[in-house]
Amino acid sequence: MKKLAIYLFLLVSVFVVTFIPANAQTKIGYFDLNLVLPQLPEFKQAQADMETYGRQVEEELKAKQGDFDKKLKDYQDKMDKGELTQALQQSKESELQSLQRQFQEFQQQIQVEAQNREQKLLSPIYEKVEKAIQEVAKENNYAFIIKRESFASVVDANGVSNMVLKKLGVTPAAGN
């Protein structure tokens, strides 16, 4: 039992002596994407483009919804007055169902287009930021740069967000 305790003590000692100095030399930085992105002119422009696109799409949706609502009201009014024959009633119901289906398909198409547009606008920005992070890591001898969002608590002393902003040619906002 004594030999086992001595053996474990020696093993732990070797581990501490071997790995602690190696870890002490490892430099880790933390990067806050939510701090950097809003300060980039390209990101602000991408947001403005998406907002403009969103307003345009919203107008199209309102127009299509208005058309559907008008036809539905017309159908209901004619039904209330008894002006529709059985055949005409079925025709109008079929038309309304078709319009509703087209509206739903249009909404789905818009969602896909919006996601594609956002990806097209943001991908080059993310690539540019990633390149700047890699350059900052290399220039400042960081072994790792980790996204701050990945952790609940991070020491700000090793934050590299401002260095990345400077690398991108942006003056960091006051208080960062």
C-alpha positions in Angstrom: 0.0 0.0 0.0 2.9 2.3 0.9 4.5 1.5 -2.5 1.3 2.4 -4.3 1.1 5.8 -2.5 4.7 6.6 -3.3 4.2 5.5 -6.9 1.1 7.8 -7.2 2.9 10.7 -5.6 5.8 10.3 -8.0 3.4 10.0 -11.0 1.6 13.1 -10.0 4.9 15.0 -9.4 6.1 14.0 -12.9 2.8 15.1 -14.4 2.9 18.5 -12.6 6.6 19.1 -13.5 6.1 18.1 -17.1 2.8 19.7 -18.0 2.5 22.8 -15.9 5.4 24.7 -17.6 4.1 23.7 -21.0 0.7 25.0 -20.3 2.1 28.2 -18.8 3.7 29.0 -22.2 0.4 28.5 -24.0 -1.2 31.8 -24.8 -5.0 31.8 -25.2 -7.0 34.8 -26.4 -10.7 35.4 -26.4 -12.6 37.0 -29.3 -16.1 38.6 -29.1 -17.8 38.5 -32.5 -20.8 40.4 -31.1 -18.5 43.2 -30.2 -16.7 43.3 -33.6 -19.4 42.8 -36.2 -21.5 45.9 -35.3 -18.5 48.1 -35.7 -17.6 47.0 -39.2 -18.9 49.2 -42.0 -19.5 46.2 -44.2 -21.7 44.6 -41.6 -23.7 47.8 -41.2 -24.2 47.9 -44.9 -25.3 44.3 -45.0 -27.8 44.9 -42.3 -29.2 48.0 -44.2 -29.5 45.9 -47.3 -31.3 43.1 -45.5 -33.7 45.7 -43.9 -34.4 47.2 -47.4 -35.0 43.7 -48.8 -37.3 43.0 -45.8 -39.4 46.1 -46.4 -39.8 45.2 -50.1 -40.8 41.7 -49.3 -43.2 42.9 -46.7 -44.9 45.1 -49.2 -45.3 42.2 -51.6 -46.7 40.0 -48.9 -49.2 42.8 -47.9 -50.3 43.1 -51.5 -50.9 39.4 -51.9 -52.7 39.2 -48.6 -54.8 42.2 -49.6 -55.7 40.5 -52.9 -56.7 37.3 -51.1 -58.7 39.1 -48.4 -60.6 41.1 -51.1 -61.5 37.9 -53.0 -62.5 36.1 -49.8 -64.8 39.0 -48.8 -66.3 39.1 -52.2 -66.9 35.4 -52.0 -68.5 35.7 -48.5 -70.7 38.6 -49.6 -72.0 36.7 -52.6 -72.6 33.6 -50.5 -74.5 35.7 -47.9 -76.7 37.2 -50.7 -77.2 33.8 -52.3 -75.8 35.0 -55.6 -73.6 31.9 -56.3 -74.7 28.8 -58.0 -73.2 25.5 -56.7 -70.8 25.4 -59.7 -69.7 29.0 -59.2 -69.3 28.4 -55.4 -67.0 25.5 -56.0 -65.0 27.5 -58.6 -64.6 30.4 -56.1 -63.6 28.1 -53.3 -61.1 26.4 -55.6 -59.6 29.8 -56.6 -59.3 30.9 -52.9 -57.6 27.6 -52.0 -55.2 28.1 -54.9 -54.5 31.7 -53.8 -53.8 30.6 -50.2 -51.5 27.8 -51.4 -49.6 30.3 -53.7 -49.3 32.7 -50.7 -47.8 30.0 -48.5 -45.4 28.9 -51.2 -44.4 32.6 -51.7 -43.7 32.9 -48.0 -41.5 29.8 -48.0 -39.7 31.1 -51.1 -39.1 34.4 -49.5 -37.6 32.7 -46.3 -35.2 30.7 -48.4 -34.2 33.8 -50.5 -33.7 35.8 -47.3 -31.4 33.2 -45.8 -29.5 32.9 -49.1 -29.2 36.7 -49.4 -28.0 37.0 -45.8 -25.4 34.2 -46.3 -24.2 35.9 -49.5 -23.8 39.2 -47.7 -22.3 37.9 -44.5 -20.0 35.2 -45.7 -17.3 37.5 -47.0 -17.4 39.5 -43.8 -17.0 36.4 -41.6 -14.1 35.3 -43.9 -12.4 38.7 -43.5 -12.8 38.6 -39.7 -11.5 35.0 -39.6 -8.4 36.0 -41.6 -7.8 39.0 -39.2 -8.1 36.7 -36.2 -5.6 34.3 -37.6 -3.2 37.2 -38.4 -3.6 38.6 -34.8 -3.0 35.2 -33.4 0.2 34.7 -35.4 1.5 38.2 -34.7 0.9 38.0 -31.0 1.9 34.4 -30.5 -1.6 33.1 -29.4 -1.8 29.3 -29.5 -5.6 29.6 -29.4 -8.2 32.3 -29.9 -11.6 31.1 -28.7 -15.0 32.7 -29.2 -16.1 34.4 -26.1 -19.7 33.3 -26.7 -18.6 29.7 -26.0 -18.0 30.5 -22.3 -20.1 31.8 -19.5 -17.2 33.8 -18.0 -14.0 35.0 -19.6 -11.2 37.2 -18.3 -11.0 40.3 -20.4 -7.3 40.6 -20.1 -6.8 38.2 -22.9 -9.5 39.7 -25.2 -8.2 40.2 -28.8 -11.4 41.8 -30.2 -9.9 45.3 -30.3 -6.7 44.0 -32.0 -8.9 42.3 -34.7 -10.8 45.5 -35.2 -7.6 47.5 -35.6 -6.3 44.8 -38.0 -9.5 45.3 -40.0 -8.8 49.1 -40.1 -11.6 50.0 -37.7 -11.1 52.1 -34.6 -12.7 50.3 -31.7 -15.6 52.0 -30.0 -14.9 53.7 -26.7 -15.4 51.4 -23.7 -14.4 48.2 -25.5 
